Amino acid sequence: MGRRIFLVAGDPSGERYAARLMAAWRQLEPTVEFFGIGGPQMEDQGLHSLTPLHRVSVVGFWEVVRRYGFFRRLLKLCEATLQSGSVSAVVLVDYPGFNLRLAEHARRAGIPVYYYIAPQVWAWGRWRLQTLARTVSLLLVAFPFELELFQHAGIRCAFVGHPLMDEPQLAAPPSDPEHRPFKVALLPGSRPQELRHHLPLLRQVVWLLERELSQVRFYALLPPALPWDRFPDVEGPWEWQRDAYTLLLHSRAGLVKLGTSTLEAALCGMPFAAFYRTSWVSYTVARALVQLPSAVMVNLLLGGAVVPEFLQSHARPAALARAVMQLLEPAAARRQWEHFLRLRTLLGEPGVAQRAAALIAEHLSKGT
């Protein structure tokens, strides 16, 4: 029997990265077994999940508090599994609110912990550095600037690159947006609470733009595994598109909710503005904790206000519509696109999942 790895991803982006890690690991160790928490892509790679991904994929402080009982029961179930004596290692993918608590339980059970895609404690939660130093055997980071921070805190870490660099459709530099069709992309997010906040907002934005842009067509990214019974009113003045990269690579401009999608849009060379709305409780807490010049990772990596951002009360239909109009101007679009080309040099080389799997497997074999 091979190693049994307890693997946890808590959102669609993390699931995609974890599935690739599993595939790469199985190439090194065909007998490795995976169980834990994840979604369909991880299950396709052999994961036995304790709960469906959509049940844990929530964002925002208030949203988590509302489901405190569920997460408490799930953590206890995970803890009991770790104490069974059958777990070789725990591998955690981002999702720090839950995963750092799980890391504490794993360490107490004497199980090595590997963290793939480091928690963004440099943005908020620097107190978590102590937890990482105490519990994590090896931290694999996606951004080069993270190395110094984590090493200074006494955490063993390695830069493997960002998992997006493993996406085949992102391998080549993207085309100039001026040569793309007159399409505007809308990315509302994939979590239920994001859709509740963002779909009505985007509907109003498109209504405003349609008055000015008769030649433009609007496309919205269809969230994977959308629970249609909970969102009967998802239709709008747009067409749904299922493939994110097809949409991002062939749109002239777009509106993208905060998160990994902003990096994807930039790597696809699509000029865009970022936006986000959440509950006022979650927003207020986040404002108190986060001390950064921008909420958009692209801006932080490039060191400037390359992407306009509209958060909470600033995410108004008229403001977002104006931003799209400006980005459809060739000069503004080209400026963003040129910055996005520079971004590619900061995220490492393809082969991220292979490097991560090899490092974890080697570390486990050495027992260090």
N, C-alpha and C positions, 0 to 999 in steps of 0.2 A: 504493500500500500504506500502511496506517495504522501507528500505533505498535504495537510488540510489547512487551507487558508481562509480565515474569516475576513471577508472583504465588504466594505461599506461605502456606498455612494448614495447621496441624498437628493440629487437633482439631475435633470436630463443631461447637462453638460458633463457632470461628474460620471454619470453612467456610461456615456460614450467613451470617456477616457479610460474608465475601469475596464470596459469590454476589450479595448485594444491591449491594455496591459495583460489581461487574462490570456488573450490569444498569443501574445509574445512569450509569456511565461510558459504556456503549454508547449511551445516549440523547444524550450530549454528542458522542461520536465514534463513529459507526456502524461505522467501519472498524477500530477498535482490535482487536488480537488478544491473547489471553491464553494463557500456558502456564506450567508450573511444577509445584506440588504441591497437590493438593486432592482433594475427593471428588465424589460424584454431583451434588450441588447446583451445584457450580462447573462440572462438566462439562456440565450442562444449559445453562449460560451460555456454553459454548464453550471451556472450559479444556482444554488438552492436558496431562494430568498425567504426570509422570515415574514415579510410583509410586502405588499405591492409598493412600487416606487411612489405612485401618486399620493399615497397616504403620508409619506414623510416629506414630500417636496413642497414645503411652505417657506415663506420668506417674510421677515418682519417680526418685531418683538411682540406686538399685540397678537398677531396671528399664532405665534408659538404658544403664548400664554393661554390662549383660548383652548389649545389642545394639549395642555400640560399633562392631563391624566393619561392620554394615549402615549405620549413620549416617555412618561415615567414607567408605564407597563412594558413598553418596548425595550427600554434600557435594562430593566430587570430580566427580561427574557434573554437579552444578549449576555448579561452578566452570568446567568445560569449556564448558558452554552459555553462560555469561556471557562467556567469552573468544572466542565465535564472531563477535562484532561485530554480531549481529542484535538485541540487546536494547536497547530505548529507555529502560526504567526497571525498577527492582525495587520491588515493593510487598510488604511483609511484614505479616502479621496475627498479633499476639501471639507465642506459641511462641518465647520468647527464647533458649532453650538452643541451638537450631539456627539460628534466624534471625539472631542477632547475629554468628555466625560467617560466615554467608552475606553479611551486610552488609559485613564486612571484605573479602571477595573482590570484591564488586561495586564498592566504592570503589577498590580497586586497579586494577580494569578500567576505571575512569572512568565508571561508570554511576551515575546519581542513585538514591538510596534513599529510599523513603517508607515510614513505619511507621504502620500503622493499628491502633489499640488498643495503646497504649504498654505496654511491659513493666512489671510492677509492682515496679520497683527500689526503691520506697519501703518495700516489705515485706521484701525481701531482695535482695542483689546491688547495693548502691549503687556498687560499683566499676564497674558497667556503664555508669554515666553518662558516663564518659570515652569508652567505645566508641560510645555513641549520639552524643555531641557530634562525634566524629571521622568518623562514617560516614553519619549520617542527614541528608538534605537538609530534610525536614519531618516532624515527629512529630505525629500526630493523636491527641489524648487523649480519653478517655471520661468522666473525672471532673474537675470544676472545680479541686479542690485540687491536681491534678497540675501545673497550669500553672506555678505559682511555683517548684516544685522543678526542673522541667526548664529553665525560663528562667534560673534562677540558675546552672545548670550550663552555660549557653551554648548550649543546644539550641533551634533554631527550632521552635516548636510552636504548635498551635492547638487550642482546645476545640471539638469537633464534637458532643458528646453521646454517650450510650451507645447502641449499635446496637439494644438491646432496645426503645428507644422507637419504632423503626420497625415493631414487630410490631403488626398490626391488632388482634389480640385483647387487647392491653395498652393500647389507646388510651383506654378509659374507666376511671374508678375502679372497683375491684371491689366486689362485694356484701359485706354483713356476713356473716361466717361462721356466725352464729347461724341464718341463714335457708337454710343449705345442707344437703343430705342427709347422713346419718350415714355418710360415706365417709372412710377414712384413706388418704392417698396415700403411696406408697413410691417414692423415687427412688434406685436403687442406683448410678447412673452408667452410662456407655456404653463405657468402655474394658474390655478383657478382664480386666486385673489388678484393676480395681475390682469387677467382678462376682464374681471369685473370692473376694475378701475380704468383700463385702457381702451377697451372696445368702444364705449360711448364717446370717449375723448377723440379717438381717431375718426369716428363716424362724422363728428362735427368738423374736424379738420378737412376731410375730403370734400364735404359739402361746400366749404369756403373755397377750396382750390378749384373745384369744378366750375365755379363762376368765372375764373380767370384763365384756366388752362384747358381749353376744349380739346386739345390734341393729346393730352396726357391720359394714360390709363393707370389705374391704381391696383396694386396686388398686395394682399396680406398673407403672411406666412401662417399656414395652418399648424397649430400646435400638435405635437404627436400625442396620440391617445387622448384626444380631447373628450371629456365626459359630456357628450351632447345632451344627456338628460338634464344636466345642471346648467346648460347654456343654450336654451332653446332659441334665444334671440341673438345669434352670432352673425347674421347676415348684415351686409352693409353695402355702401357704394364702391365695392371692390370685388375682385376675383380672388379666390383662395388659391394659394400656391403651396404645394407640399414640400418641395425641395428647397432648403434654405440657400444653398450655394448657387443653384440655377437662378434664383431670384436676385441674390446680391450681385452676382457677376454680370447680370444683364439689365440692371436698373440704372437710371441716370442719377437718381437721388433717393433718399429715404429718411424715415423716422424710425429710430431703433431704441427699444427700451434698454435701460442700464443692465450691465452684466456681460457675460461672455459674448453675446451677440454684437457688442460694439467692436470687439477685437476682430470678430469674423467679418463684419462689414468693412472694416479698414483693410484687412488682408485681401478682401475682394475688390478693393479700390473704389467702393461706392461712396460718394459724398453723402454725408448724413448729419442729422442733428439727433442728440440723445435726449431721452425724456424718461420720467418716472413719476408715478403717483402711488401712494400707499395710504394706510390709515394714519390719522394725525398722531396717534400715540407712537406708532413705529417711527414716523418721520421725526418727531420731537426727540425721541431717545437717540436716534441715529445722529441728528445734528449735534447733540450734546457729546457724543462719543468720538465722532469722526473729525479729525483736524487735518484736512487735506485741501489743497487749492482747487481740486476738481474731483468730481465723482466718476469721471470717465477715465478708464484705464489708459486709453489711447493718449489722452492729454498728459497723464502722469508720466508715461514712458517717453513721450516726445518733448516734455518740458515746456508746454505752452498750451494756450487755448485754441487748439486746432479744430476741435469739434464743439459747436455750441451745445449747451446743455440747459434743459428746462425741467426743474424739479418741483413737485408738489404744486403750490399755487402759481408758480411761474409756468407750469405746463398748461397753458391756456390755448384753446383752438386757434385764436387769431395769431398768437405768437409762433406757434408751430407752423401754421400756414405760411407766415412771412419767411420763416427759416427755410422752408422748402423752396419758395420762390427764389430766394437768394442763391441757394445751392444749385438751382437750375441754370444760373448764369455761368457761361463757360469759364470766365476768369476765376470765380470763386470755387467752382468745381475742380479746376485744374490745380489750384493751390492745395486743396485738401488732398487730392490724389497724389501729388508729389510728396507730401508729408507721409502719406501712407506707405509709399514705396520705401521710405527710410525706416519705417517701423519693422519691416521684415528682417532687418539685420539685427534686431534686438532680441529675437525670440528663439535663437538657436537653429539647429539643422534638423531635417527629418530623421526619423529613427528614435524618437523620444520614448515610445513605449518599450522598444527593444532595450534601450539603455537602462530604463527604470527597472524592467524585469531582471536584467542581468545583475544590476547592483544589488537588488533585494535578495536574489537567489544566492549570490556570492556571499553576501553578509550573513545569510542564514547558514550557509555551509560552513563558514568559518566559526560561527557561534560567537561573533564579536558583538 
